[in-house]
Amino acid sequence: MPKLKTHKGTKARVKVTGRGKVKAMRSGKRHLNYKKSGTRIRQGRTDLIVSEAEAKKITALLPYD
């Protein structure tokens, strides 16, 4: 049986915690930040815990994490 390949795009955007939860950065911080308030930008720093349904799909793309 051949090895499974990791989806590199998912690997770059998502992190799996020690307990198996999936963390992802919040969207909307890459560009056009000059018109956003500082509060809005700071609130975007926190990581988002992905829902269980989405986590199942993501963990299928990351077989060795």
C-alpha positions, -999 to +999 in steps of 0.1 A: +000+000+000+016+033-010+019+062+014-008+089+016+001+124+005-004+154+028-024+183+013+002+211+014-023+239+012-041+226+042-009+220+061+001+257+056-032+271+069-042+247+097-026+233+129-038+202+148-035+206+186-023+179+210-059+168+217-068+166+181-087+199+177-081+219+145-070+255+147-070+280+118-063+317+115-092+340+110-097+354+075-096+390+063-062+402+075-040+399+044-047+432+027-069+464+027-061+468+064-058+506+062-096+510+063-101+485+092-099+497+128-071+485+151-097+467+172-108+447+142-073+438+132-064+427+168-095+406+171-084+388+139-052+376+156-068+349+177-070+314+163-103+299+154-112+264+166-128+247+136-161+228+140-161+190+143-177+185+108-150+206+092-123+191+113-131+156+099-126+168+064-094+186+073-079+156+091-086+135+060-063+159+041-036+156+068-032+118+073+000+119+094-009+148+119 
